[in-house]
Amino acid sequence: MISSSCDPQNEDPDDDSLGDAFEANAGGSACSVSDADGDGFDDGEELNLGADRRDPTAFLAAPGVTVGFSAARQD
C-alpha cells in the first residue's frame, strides 16, 4: 500500500538514497523522512549496510568487520 505522503514519480525528496517508489512498496521507510526509525542513520545507509531501517536498536554491519559480544557473568 502506498502512503499518502509518497509519490512514486518523485525520485528521492528526503535524500536518503531510496526513491519514493521503493519506499512506498518496501515498507518500513517514510517517503518524507530520511531516518524513519530516528537512530541517526539514513534509511538508505541502513539498507546498504544490512541494518533494519525500521529498528533504532539494530546494529550496522560494516563490510569485513566482525564484532563479538559477551554477556557479563552474574552470580
N, C-alpha and C positions, 0 to 999 in steps of 0.2 A: 504494500500500500504506500502510495506517495504522500509524504507530508505536505500540508498546505504551504509550508514555507519553502518547499523545494520546487525548482523549475528545471526539469530535465534538459531544457535548451540552454541553460546557464552553465557556463564552464566550471567555475570554482569561485563563487563570490566570497566564501570565508577563507580562501587562500590556505587550505590545508592539504593541497595536492590531491584531493578527491573531488571529482566532479559531482554536481548535483544529481545526475542520473544514477551514478553509483551509490551515493549516499541515500537516495530515496528508495532504492531497491535492496540494498545490502542490510539495512537496519543497523542500529547502534551508533549512528552518526547523526549529527544535526547539520542541516544544509547551511544554516546561517551562523553557526558557531564552530570555530576551528578545533576546539578542545571540548568535545561533548561530555567527557567524564570529569573535567576540571582538575586533572592531575598535572597540568603544566606542559604536556606534550601534545602537539597537534595530532589529530586523528590519522592523518597520512603518515606521520613519523611512526606512530604506534603500529599501524598496519604493516609498514615496511620492515619494522624490527621484530615482528612476531608477538607483540603485546596485544592484549584485549583492549580495544579502544573504548569499550563500554565499562571497564572496571578500573577505577582510580588506584587500586592497590596492585594491579598487575605489574610485574617486573618487565623491563625492556630487555630483550635478548640481543646483545652485541655479537656480531659475527666473529667467531674464533675465540670467544671468551667463555670460560666455564666458571660459574660461581657456585660455591658449595656452602651449605648452611648446616650447622649442627645445633641441636636443641640443648639448652642448658640443663644440666642434671639437677633434679630436685629430689632431695632425700627426705 
